């Protein structure tokens, strides 16, 4: 009898072990399927953004070749262009050459030109003042405005340019995401920001009014796309680092 009880106990124990093993296998299978789905989404996103980049290159090519203005040219003068105390500035604030950029964090072309402006800033930062202003095209970019809020909120803790770089570098992650605000908070965490203050500033009326004013100013200047550049009070057309550098050198008296 004792042997039968012992054997019965072993059988039950084996059943329990097998049950646990089956649960573990099912859990691992679910994790594998979930990982595969995440990988598929990443590949799909990369393909989509690759197509966007190709399309953007085509649009720029057509704009350059079909427009009346030549690339690397100056346009109409802008009246009353003043640098403000709340502008985001790189380079030399006392420089005689000032480049103002109106940009949208969700704009793929702006992400490309952020690298162009960074390179120019490294080369000409001692002789040129680089100014960044918000121009979120919220009609076509659903997360552009809240991205601008996030950058301004980071700026309240002296981290505007760091957030600026992250937003452009990770644009494909948040641009069409329903959880963009959460991602921005994650970025704020990597910058060691005070998260309570960051979230409060992201929703502050002061920041919203600043961005609305910047947007209205851009529209009032006749700007219709991003990025748009104004160099020493004149609208310019530049589609590459070389063209933008050429115009800057002309203002510095170094080119023709």
C-alpha positions, -999 to 999 in steps of 0.1 A, spaced: 0 0 0 28 24 9 45 16 -24 13 24 -43 9 57 -25 46 65 -32 41 56 -69 10 77 -71 28 106 -56 56 103 -82 30 102 -110 13 133 -97 47 150 -93 56 142 -129 22 155 -141 29 188 -122 63 191 -137 50 185 -172 23 211 -166 48 236 -155 70 227 -185 41 232 -209 33 266 -194 69 276 -198 69 265 -234 37 284 -242 51 315 -225 83 313 -245 64 308 -277 43 339 -270 75 358 -263 90 346 -295 59 356 -315 58 390 -298 95 395 -306 89 386 -342 60 410 -345 81 438 -330 109 431 -355 84 431 -384 71 465 -372 107 479 -370 114 466 -405 82 481 -419 89 514 -402 125 515 -417 111 507 -451 85 535 -448 110 560 -437 134 549 -465 106 556 -490 99 590 -474 136 599 -477 136 589 -513 104 608 -520 119 639 -502 150 637 -523 128 637 -554 107 666 -542 139 686 -535 153 678 -569 121 689 -586 118 720 -565 153 730 -574 150 724 -611 114 736 -617 113 767 -594 121 801 -606 147 806 -580 182 791 -583 194 770 -554 218 789 -531 201 822 -539 188 850 -517 153 862 -519 131 890 -506 143 910 -476 123 905 -443 113 936 -424 118 939 -387 137 906 -381 150 909 -346 167 883 -323 147 878 -291 157 870 -256 139 837 -257 154 825 -290 175 793 -291 210 803 -302 242 786 -311 274 803 -323 284 839 -317 256 862 -304 277 892 -315 283 880 -350 274 902 -380 260 872 -398 227 857 -384 210 826 -398 175 820 -385 159 786 -391 121 780 -389 117 742 -384 93 714 -375 106 685 -354 84 660 -373 96 672 -407 120 647 -424 138 674 -443 144 693 -410 159 662 -396 183 661 -425 191 698 -423 197 696 -385 230 678 -394 238 704 -420 233 733 -395 253 714 -369 282 710 -393 280 747 -402 279 757 -366 310 737 -360 328 754 -389 315 790 -385 302 792 -349 327 819 -340 315 841 -368 279 833 -373 249 833 -350 225 804 -356 189 808 -344 163 781 -341 126 789 -341 95 767 -339 73 762 -370 53 730 -363 31 722 -393 4 705 -372 -20 703 -401 1 675 -416 23 665 -387 2 653 -358 29 652 -332 49 682 -343 34 706 -318 38 685 -287 74 678 -298 80 715 -299 65 717 -264 89 690 -252 119 708 -266 108 741 -250 102 723 -217 137 708 -218 150 743 -225 136 754 -192 162 731 -177 190 742 -201 186 711 -223 170 725 -254 197 715 -278 201 681 -263 163 674 -267 165 690 -302 191 664 -312 172 635 -297 139 644 -313 155 645 -348 177 614 -343 146 594 -331 120 610 -353 109 578 -369 101 563 -334 77 590 -323 65 608 -354 34 586 -359 32 571 -324 1 573 -302 25 573 -273 47 602 -283 43 620 -250 55 590 -232 85 587 -255 93 624 -249 93 617 -211 116 588 -217 140 612 -236 137 636 -207 148 608 -183 179 601 -204 187 639 -201 183 637 -163 156 663 -163 132 669 -134 103 650 -148 76 667 -128 88 701 -139 93 688 -175 57 675 -177 43 707 -162 63 729 -185 52 708 -215 17 719 -208 24 754 -197 4 783 -213 37 803 -216 53 777 -239 21 773 -259 19 810 -265 56 812 -275 51 785 -301 19 799 -314 36 833 -318 65 818 -336 42 799 -359 22 831 -366 54 850 -373 65 824 -399 32 825 -416 33 863 -416 67 861 -433 52 841 -461 70 809 -451 51 778 -463 75 749 -457 102 736 -434 130 741 -429 129 778 -440 160 800 -436 165 837 -433 201 849 -436 208 885 -424 172 895 -429 168 879 -464 149 847 -473 172 822 -489 169 791 -510 195 764 -502 192 727 -507 225 714 -494 254 721 -471 275 735 -499 248 760 -510 241 772 -475 278 775 -468 282 795 -500 256 820 -489 271 823 -455 306 829 -469 291 856 -492 277 874 -461 311 870 -444 327 886 -475 346 855 -483 328 844 -515 311 858 -546 
